[in-house]
Amino acid sequence: MTHPPLRNHSFPHRLLAELRVRHLANILIAASIFIVLGTTLYPFDFTTEDVDKRWAPFVAPKIENLRSLQDDAVTNIVLFLPIGVGFGIIAVRKRMSMLGGLGAVTLAGALLSLFVEVLQLFLPFRYSSLLDIAANTIGSAVGYMVYIVSARPLYQMLTRAVERGREGNASGWLVAAYCIYLLCVCLITVPLQHSSLIYEFNKFTYPLVVGNEPTGDKGWNGRMYDLIITRHGLAPEGVARYLLGKPLAGDDARMIVARYVLKGHAPYSDLARLNAPLEWRGGSPDAADTMGASITEKRWLQTANPAYELSSSMIETKRFTICFSAQSLSWSDKARIVTVSSSPYQRNFSVLQLGNDLAVRYRSMTTGINGTNPQFIVPDVFADSLLHRIVVSLDATQLHVYIDRIENHYDVELGPGFALLNRTFPTRGVLDLSSAMKNFHNYLYAALAFMPLAYMLGLLLTQEHASLVARLLITTIGVLFPPFLVEEELVLMTGRSVIHEHIHTGIAIMIATTVITWSYYKLKPGFFPDEGRVAS
């Protein structure tokens, strides 16, 4: 019995039928290297700034947290396991002995790790050390031994799959491709979502400033009445209390990390007793401010010490809420209202006036050290000179802005699609929170994650080798499981609540793409003429 190439079959089925074991091995090698480089060098914003400061921890790493060191070691070992397997395939092809292959693979893993760690010296959000190289090298060696132990049964399984594919049954390949792609989606979702969270806030040198930058060149002209900052995302009930002029209560009050009432003579003490008082810089008013602190372009408020407790709490929770009452007295371009920063180019977070608009910046791997990739704006907040009560709340991945009333609510969901879009096509611009397209990145990511899965599922349903019950079961699980799995992964990672809209969007994309794929191939004339079998 011979099995010539399948005739009259669609391109996807012909491609699957013509796969060889060596093709899969090459794909694994390329994929393992791609995963390592992508995971370790993201977000690829290389710079020579502060390289000298990162060099010392690289050559002489300090062990400050044993648990963190253990977690990093395990992560680095697991990350290089595929590299060990991929290089192990090459070693076997070269007919190396087991000991010689182990040495070659270990050396290759060490050199690749050294290359990656040196490149990380030029990434502002990455930290590398010789300990990472050691863990990566161990991971390569372990991966090689795993491959040596499993090579024979793995090759036998793949050979059988190739033979079945030649006979016209591509179900096994499609199921494998579906599972592998879903695994890749889950793996890439984690670093993408992580890069949208608060990251690397500087808690040792950045002060809290009201009305300017510490350098004095981004002055604001207006009146500031109070300032409350919490270490959590304020719920709508707490937001409503502040906007009505009532004090925060209950758990909200216990989460306050800074509270200033800007009346009378400076310095203005932190009523939460966690941060330094706000003091005048660039001069002080002639008389005590009875109606809020009068800030000009040349006179602003700043803590004498870094806002250590304030920044530390945000690092820990990945959340913050800024509540303040302010009155802008002039048109200002890029003027800082509230900021924790060291200069106009490096910050933890800022709320600023951008012409007539309110702008929010915070530091993450995606938005950058200046928080401008992109910054978030609410238009025309300062089109008048009236007093406005403003609440800016970042609850892990959800940014909310309220202006004066709870109904004046603007928000955006900063999911993995936000990082993917803004790192792939960096704008260095603004994201308008009043725009109907503000959540486009979420739909884009859902399409990229679920459409290929649904396409493979639609192809699988065209196979003639499964019963109707099996197809219904496969379809139900195949359509529902990925959206629920990805959403649960994000919930566990960020601690946020389930967003049912994400699940509904994913299921809708899965159903639509599966039906379209099945209809196209199943109803295509001549699609299943004879299974392409010829007896010898």
Beta strands, then each sheet from edge to edge (+ up, - down):
strand 1: 208-210
strand 2: 222-230
strand 3: 256-261
strand 4: 278-281
strand 5: 293-295
strand 6: 300-303
strand 7: 319-328
strand 8: 332-343
strand 9: 346-355
strand 10: 357-362
strand 11: 375-378
strand 12: 387-395
strand 13: 398-403
strand 14: 409-413
strand 15: 430-432
sheet 1: 4+ 6- 1+ 8- 9+ 10- 11+ 15+
sheet 2: 3+ 2- 5+
sheet 3: 3+ 2- 7+ 12- 13+ 14-
end
